[in-house]
Amino acid sequence: QVRLVQSGGGLVQTGGSLSLSCAASERTFGAYTVGWFRQAPGKEREFVAAISWSGGSTNYVADSVKGRFTISRDNAKNTVYLQMNSLKPEDTAVYYCSVNQVYWGQGTQVTVST
């Protein structure tokens, strides 16, 4: 069982930055690939970014986040981060971290105002 606890997020104006954190209870967290997903109102959950256990491979599915979002991890702290810069109103969503899409964080609201 992996428990994921998210922090960060909130309200920011267009062009601003926010950072999300995802801390795991499991010591072997460092062995997992961790992903960030988001779900906007009325839309399906979408994959945003993922990072391998070694931190050496990152993948972005959404073209709209390339060059703006950065995923990183600190295995010593059992934590994965999502740095979001140049935020746009369309980035507004509830963001979730996940391990293998089996274990999920509680979700964090990110709202970008115009």
C-alpha positions in Angstrom: 0.0 0.0 0.0 1.4 3.4 -1.0 -0.2 6.5 0.5 0.3 9.7 -1.5 -0.2 13.1 0.1 -0.3 16.1 -2.1 0.4 19.7 -1.3 0.7 23.0 -3.1 -1.6 24.4 -5.7 -4.1 27.2 -5.2 -5.1 30.3 -7.1 -2.8 32.2 -9.4 -3.1 34.7 -12.2 -2.3 33.9 -15.8 1.4 33.8 -16.3 2.1 32.9 -12.7 3.7 29.8 -11.2 2.7 27.1 -8.8 4.4 24.1 -7.4 2.8 20.8 -6.4 4.4 18.1 -4.2 3.5 14.5 -3.8 4.9 12.7 -0.8 4.8 9.0 -0.4 4.6 6.9 2.7 6.4 4.0 1.2 10.1 3.7 1.5 10.3 1.9 -1.8 8.7 4.9 -3.5 11.9 5.5 -5.3 11.4 2.3 -7.3 8.2 3.5 -8.9 7.4 5.7 -11.9 5.2 8.5 -10.7 2.8 10.4 -12.9 0.8 13.6 -12.6 -2.7 13.8 -14.0 -5.3 16.5 -14.1 -9.0 16.7 -14.5 -10.9 19.8 -15.5 -14.6 20.2 -14.8 -16.6 18.2 -17.3 -13.5 16.6 -18.8 -11.8 13.3 -18.5 -8.7 12.9 -16.5 -5.6 13.5 -18.6 -2.0 12.5 -18.2 0.3 15.5 -17.7 3.8 14.2 -16.9 5.7 11.2 -15.6 9.1 10.5 -14.1 10.9 7.2 -13.9 12.4 5.9 -10.7 15.8 7.2 -11.6 14.6 10.6 -12.6 16.3 10.1 -15.9 13.2 9.9 -18.1 10.4 12.4 -18.3 7.4 12.2 -20.5 4.9 14.9 -21.4 1.7 13.9 -23.1 0.0 17.3 -23.3 1.8 19.6 -25.8 0.3 22.5 -23.9 2.6 21.9 -20.9 5.8 21.4 -22.7 8.3 24.0 -21.8 6.1 25.2 -19.0 5.8 22.3 -16.6 8.8 20.4 -15.0 8.6 17.2 -13.1 11.3 16.2 -10.7 11.8 13.9 -7.7 13.8 13.5 -4.6 13.9 9.9 -3.7 15.6 10.6 -0.4 12.4 12.6 0.6 10.0 10.2 -1.1 8.7 13.2 -3.0 7.8 14.1 -6.6 7.3 17.7 -7.6 5.5 19.4 -10.5 6.7 22.9 -11.1 4.2 24.8 -13.3 5.2 28.1 -14.9 3.5 30.4 -17.3 0.2 29.1 -16.2 -2.9 29.6 -18.4 -6.6 29.5 -17.6 -6.9 26.2 -19.4 -4.5 24.6 -16.8 -7.2 25.0 -14.3 -8.0 21.5 -12.9 -7.7 19.2 -10.0 -4.2 17.7 -10.2 -3.4 14.2 -9.0 -0.2 12.3 -8.6 -0.3 8.6 -9.0 1.8 5.4 -8.9 1.0 3.0 -11.6 -2.5 4.5 -11.8 -3.3 2.3 -8.8 -2.4 4.6 -6.0 -3.6 8.2 -6.1 -3.1 11.3 -4.2 -6.1 13.2 -2.8 -6.1 15.8 -5.5 -5.1 19.4 -5.5 -7.0 22.3 -7.0 -5.1 24.6 -9.3 -7.0 27.6 -10.5 -5.6 30.1 -13.0 -7.5 33.3 -13.3 -7.6 35.7 -16.3 
